[in-house]
């Protein structure tokens, strides 16, 4: 397979809802093409008569999984009887139980390490639990060889330490931690942590995650250790070089989580950090005179003229509504509505996938503030980006009155017009990282709806520059087709100044930069 990426779907707890899961997978594959495999973590089987009836259809061959599916074993006593063989087996056509623990290597060379169940809290361990010996039996053979580089995927049903405090039964994506201490050790590859929701959960959280991955054994060493911009420190390593991983499965210390949540050590004290002062503040060595004052932030600069870099003489500053530390807000020139705005990075970046974590976080703060602002005016917002024939990232934010159309209407309008123009506009997981789908330099078009749903099109040849505006200006949505092209609805400078002043005043109660 060479360096051809493997297309992978990952799912959270299925809990016997096989029809719902595989129907969703079929829908996704019709839109985006066939995936190579589906990995299921958590409880695959359910304990209700309905779940058992659904399973019998797959076990007897009346129904077939639409993709090669690999599942973990029982995570509770209720489902232990479904997994009689500890070494794994075929449960039904296209559905395979991986086993209690081990490493699965596909024909592509992709290596998947896995541990079924939950961590044992007593001895002897129940059938749905794993022990320290299980982990040693998995890790020792892998790491014993001098040529070991790592595994591509690690599947577990138990969440890392500390995650339970703030999130439960949702899709959550931790920014990538490197597997080395930055600037102190040789660079190693980064890891990504993904947690997934339960199929058909009442809160309608995403339970499927799609990604492409090139097996690390086929990667050039320099490509393998390339560090993305949004990496965070390895939570299992202290910056003094000491290992911060647990070496014992004994009782948790006073400041650790209760038993049952210490498979990994993701939370707690990272990097040997100090506790907050008595007034609630964390020790600040700059504030306490132990370090020199923090230098002013330096933003990336363009190599030539740019109309959108805030420091550029070409930028039209009379359109600026708000300025943050990394981003700024501006009135859209020739906007679809008077409240149509742009979120732009202060530094010179071409697309969202090139942004560092600090810029992304502030951009998200602006999106959240605008969402609340539009809601106060009875509107919902649509965000889109066109990374094609553009020099500087422009995140377009367009409000649509609630009484004109629903979020589903907006989504359908984009999908229909994309189909009419023979473009593949696919839905991607709500918390997915665009950098996984579109590496820097990849042309793309991207839409984010107020529900959190995301639509993505990879531009391969030609793309209509005004596509996003044309969809929103259409009769089905804003019904202002004459404003589809911004050049046809430009204002005078005086009108632009007045519009910006009005928007700046209206937005001020929602503008977080006034709190700094």
C-alpha positions in Angstrom: 0.0 0.0 0.0 3.1 2.2 0.3 2.3 5.7 1.7 -1.4 5.4 0.8 -3.4 6.5 3.8 -5.7 4.1 5.5 -9.3 5.4 5.9 -10.6 4.7 9.4 -13.8 5.2 11.3 -13.9 4.9 15.1 -17.1 4.6 17.2 -17.9 4.9 20.8 -20.2 2.5 22.8 -22.6 0.8 20.4 -24.6 -0.9 23.2 -26.4 -3.1 20.8 -27.7 -0.4 18.5 -26.3 -2.1 15.4 -28.9 -0.9 12.9 -28.4 2.7 13.9 -24.6 2.4 13.7 -24.3 0.6 10.4 -27.0 2.7 8.8 -25.0 5.8 9.7 -21.9 4.2 8.3 -23.6 3.4 5.0 -24.8 7.0 4.7 -21.3 8.3 5.3 -19.7 5.9 2.8 -22.2 6.9 0.1 -21.1 10.5 0.5 -17.4 10.1 1.0 -16.5 6.7 -0.3 -15.6 3.3 1.2 -13.6 3.2 4.5 -11.0 0.5 5.2 -12.1 -0.4 8.7 -14.4 0.6 11.6 -13.0 0.4 15.2 -15.5 0.1 18.1 -14.5 0.9 21.6 -16.6 0.6 24.8 -19.5 -1.7 25.1 -20.4 -3.2 21.7 -23.2 -5.4 22.8 -26.4 -4.4 24.7 -28.3 -6.1 27.5 -31.8 -5.6 26.2 -34.0 -8.0 24.2 -34.1 -5.5 21.4 -30.3 -5.4 21.2 -30.2 -9.2 21.1 -32.8 -9.3 18.4 -30.8 -6.8 16.3 -27.6 -8.8 16.8 -29.2 -12.1 15.6 -29.8 -10.5 12.2 -26.1 -10.0 11.8 -25.1 -13.3 13.4 -27.3 -15.3 11.0 -26.2 -13.4 7.9 -29.6 -11.7 7.3 -27.7 -8.4 7.6 -24.0 -7.6 7.0 -21.8 -4.9 8.4 -20.9 -2.5 5.5 -17.2 -2.2 6.5 -14.7 -4.5 8.2 -15.5 -3.9 11.9 -13.2 -4.7 14.8 -14.5 -4.5 18.4 -13.2 -4.6 22.0 -14.4 -7.0 24.6 -16.8 -6.6 27.5 -16.4 -3.5 29.8 -19.1 -4.7 32.3 -20.4 -8.0 33.8 -23.6 -7.7 31.7 -21.8 -8.4 28.4 -19.2 -10.9 29.4 -21.1 -13.8 28.0 -20.8 -12.5 24.4 -17.0 -12.9 24.5 -16.1 -16.5 25.3 -12.6 -16.6 23.6 -10.0 -14.4 25.2 -7.9 -14.5 22.0 -10.6 -13.0 19.8 -12.7 -14.5 17.1 -15.1 -13.7 14.2 -18.5 -12.8 15.7 -20.3 -12.4 12.4 -19.4 -11.7 8.8 -17.3 -8.5 8.7 -17.3 -8.2 12.5 -14.3 -9.4 14.5 -13.6 -9.4 18.2 -10.0 -8.4 18.7 -9.4 -10.1 22.0 -8.5 -9.3 25.6 -5.3 -7.5 24.6 -2.8 -7.6 21.8 -1.6 -6.0 18.6 -3.5 -6.3 15.3 -1.6 -5.6 12.1 -3.6 -5.1 8.9 -2.5 -5.7 5.3 -1.6 -2.1 5.0 0.9 -2.4 7.8 -1.2 -0.4 10.2 -0.5 -1.5 13.8 -3.4 -1.3 16.3 -2.7 -2.1 20.0 -5.7 -2.8 22.1 -6.8 -3.5 25.7 -10.4 -4.6 26.4 -12.5 -3.9 29.5 -11.7 -1.7 32.5 -8.9 -1.7 35.0 -9.3 -4.4 37.7 -9.9 -3.1 41.3 -9.6 -6.5 43.0 -7.8 -9.8 42.7 -8.7 -12.1 41.0 -9.8 -9.8 38.1 -13.3 -10.3 36.7 -13.5 -11.3 33.0 -14.4 -7.8 31.9 -11.3 -6.2 33.5 -7.6 -6.1 32.7 -4.6 -6.2 35.1 -1.1 -4.8 35.3 0.1 -8.1 34.0 -2.1 -7.7 30.9 -0.5 -4.3 30.2 3.0 -5.7 30.7 2.3 -8.6 28.4 1.2 -6.1 25.8 3.9 -3.5 26.2 7.1 -5.6 26.8 7.2 -7.4 23.5 6.5 -4.2 21.6 9.1 -2.0 23.3 11.8 -4.7 23.7 13.2 -4.4 20.2 15.6 -1.7 19.1 13.6 -0.9 16.0 10.4 -0.1 17.8 9.0 3.2 16.7 5.5 3.0 18.2 2.1 1.8 17.2 -0.3 3.7 15.0 -3.5 3.3 17.1 -4.2 2.4 20.7 -7.8 1.3 21.5 -9.1 1.3 25.1 -12.6 1.5 26.6 -11.5 3.3 29.7 -10.9 7.1 29.6 -7.6 8.7 30.8 -7.2 10.1 34.3 -8.7 13.5 34.9 -11.0 13.7 31.8 -14.0 12.7 33.9 -13.9 16.0 35.8 -15.2 18.1 32.9 -16.5 15.9 30.2 -18.5 12.6 30.1 -20.0 10.6 27.3 -19.0 13.0 24.5 -16.6 13.2 21.7 -13.5 15.0 23.0 -10.2 15.7 21.2 -7.1 16.6 23.1 -4.5 18.6 21.3 -1.6 16.5 20.2 1.1 15.9 22.9 4.6 15.1 21.7 6.2 12.0 23.1 9.3 13.9 24.2 10.2 16.9 26.3 10.4 19.8 23.9 13.9 21.3 23.4 15.3 18.8 25.9 15.1 15.5 24.0 15.2 14.3 20.4 12.0 14.8 18.6 9.5 11.9 18.5 6.1 11.5 16.8 3.1 13.2 18.3 -0.1 11.4 19.6 -3.7 12.4 19.5 -6.3 11.5 22.1 -9.9 11.0 21.0 -12.9 10.1 23.2 -16.3 9.2 21.7 -19.9 9.4 22.6 -22.5 6.5 22.7 -24.4 5.7 19.6 -27.7 7.5 19.5 -27.0 9.4 22.7 -29.9 11.7 23.8 -27.7 14.8 23.6 -26.9 14.0 19.9 -23.2 14.2 20.5 -21.0 12.8 17.7 -20.2 9.1 18.2 -18.2 8.5 14.9 -14.8 9.9 14.1 -13.2 9.7 10.7 -9.5 10.0 9.9 -6.8 9.1 7.4 -3.6 7.6 8.7 -0.4 6.5 7.0 1.2 3.6 8.8 4.3 4.9 10.6 6.4 2.0 9.4 6.1 3.4 5.8 6.9 7.0 6.9 10.3 8.6 6.5 11.8 9.3 10.0 11.8 13.1 9.4 8.2 13.1 8.4 7.2 11.0 11.4 8.7 13.4 13.9 7.4 16.6 12.2 5.8 18.7 15.0 2.4 20.4 14.2 1.8 23.9 15.5 -0.8 22.9 18.1 1.1 20.3 20.1 0.9 20.3 23.9 3.4 18.9 26.4 3.3 15.2 27.0 1.2 14.8 30.1 3.1 11.7 31.2 6.5 13.3 31.2 7.8 16.1 33.5 9.8 18.9 32.1 12.8 17.9 34.3 13.0 14.7 32.4 11.5 12.5 35.0 8.7 10.1 34.1 5.3 11.2 35.3 3.5 7.9 34.6 2.2 5.7 37.3 4.5 2.8 38.2 2.1 1.2 40.7 -1.6 0.3 40.7 -1.9 1.1 44.4 -4.3 3.6 46.0 -4.5 7.1 44.6 -2.8 10.0 46.5 -4.8 12.7 48.2 -4.9 14.9 45.1 -5.7 12.2 42.6 -8.9 10.9 41.2 -10.9 8.1 42.9 -10.2 4.5 42.0 -11.4 3.4 38.6 -10.0 6.4 36.8 -6.2 5.8 36.8 -5.5 3.8 33.7 -3.5 6.8 32.4 -2.2 9.8 34.2 -3.5 12.6 32.0 -4.8 14.9 34.7 -3.4 15.9 38.1 -0.1 17.8 38.3 1.5 18.3 34.9 5.2 19.0 34.7 5.6 19.1 38.5 3.5 22.4 38.4 2.9 24.2 41.7 -0.5 24.6 43.3 -2.3 28.0 43.3 -1.5 30.6 45.9 -4.0 31.0 48.8 -5.7 33.8 46.9 -6.4 31.3 44.1 -3.7 32.5 41.7 -1.1 30.2 40.3 2.5 31.2 41.1 3.8 33.6 38.3 7.5 33.7 38.1 7.3 36.8 35.9 5.1 38.5 38.4 7.4 37.5 41.3 10.4 39.0 39.5 12.1 35.6 38.8 11.9 35.9 35.0 12.2 39.0 32.7 9.0 40.6 31.5 7.2 38.8 28.7 8.2 40.2 25.3 5.5 41.6 23.0 4.0 39.0 20.7 5.5 38.8 17.2 3.1 37.8 14.5 4.1 36.1 11.1 4.5 38.8 8.4 3.8 38.5 4.7 6.6 38.6 2.1 4.7 41.1 0.1 1.7 43.4 0.2 -1.4 42.0 2.0 -4.8 43.6 2.4 -5.6 41.8 5.6 -2.5 41.8 7.8 -3.4 44.3 10.5 0.1 45.8 10.5 0.0 46.2 6.7 -0.4 49.7 5.2 -2.9 48.2 2.7 -5.4 47.1 5.4 -8.6 49.2 5.6 -8.6 50.0 9.3 -11.9 51.8 9.2 -13.6 48.4 8.8 -12.1 47.0 12.1 -14.7 46.3 14.8 -12.6 44.6 17.5 -8.9 43.7 18.0 -7.7 40.8 20.2 -4.3 39.4 21.0 -4.1 37.1 17.9 -7.2 37.9 15.8 -9.4 40.8 14.8 -13.0 41.3 13.7 -13.9 43.4 10.6 -17.0 44.3 8.7 -17.2 42.4 5.4 -16.8 44.6 2.4 -20.0 44.3 0.4 -21.5 42.1 3.0 -24.5 39.9 2.5 -26.2 41.6 5.5 -25.2 44.7 7.6 -24.0 42.2 10.3 -21.8 40.1 8.0 -18.3 40.1 9.5 -14.9 38.5 9.0 -12.7 37.0 11.7 -9.0 37.3 10.6 -5.7 36.5 12.2 -3.5 39.5 13.0 -0.5 37.6 11.7 -0.1 36.4 8.1 -1.7 32.9 7.8 -3.3 31.5 4.7 -5.8 29.1 6.3 -7.2 27.7 9.5 -5.0 24.6 9.3 -1.8 26.8 9.6 -2.9 28.4 12.8 -1.2 27.8 16.2 -3.4 26.8 19.2 -3.5 30.3 20.7 -4.8 31.8 17.5 -7.4 29.0 17.1 -8.6 29.5 20.7 -9.1 33.3 20.2 -10.8 32.7 16.9 -13.2 30.3 18.7 -13.9 33.0 21.3 -14.9 35.4 18.6 -17.2 32.8 17.0 -18.8 32.2 20.4 -19.2 35.9 21.1 -20.8 36.4 17.6 -23.1 33.5 18.1 -24.5 35.1 21.3 -24.6 38.5 19.6 -26.6 37.2 16.7 -28.9 35.2 19.0 -29.8 38.4 20.8 -31.0 39.7 17.4 -33.0 36.6 16.6 -30.4 35.2 14.1 -28.2 32.2 13.8 -24.7 32.3 12.2 -23.0 30.4 9.4 -19.2 30.3 9.2 -17.3 29.5 6.1 -13.7 29.6 4.8 -12.4 29.3 1.2 -8.8 28.3 1.2 -8.4 28.7 -2.6 -6.9 31.6 -4.5 -6.6 33.6 -1.3 -3.5 35.0 0.5 -4.8 35.7 4.0 -7.3 33.6 6.0 -10.7 35.2 6.0 -13.3 33.4 8.2 -16.7 34.6 6.9 -19.4 34.9 9.5 -22.9 35.5 8.1 -26.1 35.8 10.2 -29.4 34.3 9.0 -32.7 35.2 10.7 -34.2 32.3 12.7 -37.6 32.9 11.1 -36.3 32.5 7.6 -34.9 29.0 7.7 -33.6 26.2 10.0 -30.1 24.9 10.4 -31.2 21.8 8.4 -32.4 24.1 5.6 -29.0 25.8 5.5 -27.2 22.5 5.4 -29.5 21.2 2.6 -28.9 24.3 0.6 -25.2 23.8 0.6 -25.4 20.1 -0.2 -27.9 20.6 -3.0 -25.9 23.4 -4.7 -22.7 21.5 -4.3 -24.3 18.5 -6.0 -25.6 20.7 -8.8 -22.0 21.8 -9.4 -20.7 18.3 -9.1 -18.7 19.0 -6.0 -18.4 16.5 -3.1 -19.3 18.3 0.1 -19.0 15.9 2.9 -20.0 16.1 6.6 -17.1 15.7 9.0 -17.2 15.0 12.8 -18.1 18.0 14.9 -14.8 18.0 16.9 -12.6 16.9 14.0 -9.4 18.7 13.3 -9.1 20.1 9.8 -5.4 19.5 9.9 -6.1 15.8 9.8 -8.2 16.1 6.7 -6.4 19.0 4.9 -2.7 19.4 5.6 -1.3 22.9 5.1 -1.2 23.8 1.5 -4.3 21.8 0.6 -7.1 23.9 -1.1 -10.5 23.4 0.5 -13.9 24.9 1.3 -15.3 24.6 4.8 -18.7 25.4 6.4 -19.6 25.4 10.1 -23.2 25.5 11.1 -24.6 26.9 14.4 -25.4 23.3 15.5 -21.7 22.4 15.3 -22.1 20.4 12.1 -19.3 20.8 9.6 -19.1 20.4 5.9 -15.9 20.1 3.9 -14.9 20.0 0.2 -11.4 19.4 -1.0 -10.7 21.6 -4.0 -8.9 19.6 -6.7 -9.3 21.7 -9.9 -11.7 24.6 -10.2 -14.0 26.1 -7.6 -16.5 29.0 -7.9 -15.0 31.8 -5.8 -18.4 33.1 -4.6 -19.9 29.6 -3.8 -20.4 30.3 -0.1 -22.1 33.7 -0.7 -24.2 32.3 -3.6 -25.7 29.6 -1.3 -26.5 32.0 1.5 -27.8 34.7 -0.9 -30.1 32.1 -2.6 -33.9 32.3 -2.5 -34.0 29.4 0.0 -32.0 31.3 2.6 -31.4 35.1 2.7 -33.1 35.7 -0.7 -30.7 38.4 -1.8 -29.3 36.9 -5.0 -28.1 40.3 -6.2 -25.6 40.3 -3.3 -23.9 37.1 -4.2 -20.8 38.9 -5.5 -19.4 41.4 -3.1 -18.1 43.7 -5.9 -21.7 44.3 -6.9 -22.8 45.7 -3.5 -19.8 47.8 -2.3 -20.5 50.9 -0.2 -18.8 54.3 -0.1 -16.1 54.8 2.5 -18.5 57.0 4.5 -21.2 54.3 4.5 -18.6 51.7 5.5 -17.4 53.9 8.4 -21.0 54.4 9.6 -21.8 50.7 9.3 -18.7 49.7 11.3 -19.4 52.3 14.0 -22.9 51.0 14.4 -21.8 47.3 14.6 -18.9 48.2 17.0 -21.4 49.8 19.4 -23.9 46.9 19.1 -21.3 44.2 19.5 -19.5 45.8 22.5 -21.5 44.0 25.2 -20.5 40.7 23.7 -16.9 41.7 22.9 -14.5 39.8 25.3 -11.6 42.1 24.4 -13.2 44.8 26.6 -12.7 42.5 29.6 -9.0 42.2 29.2 
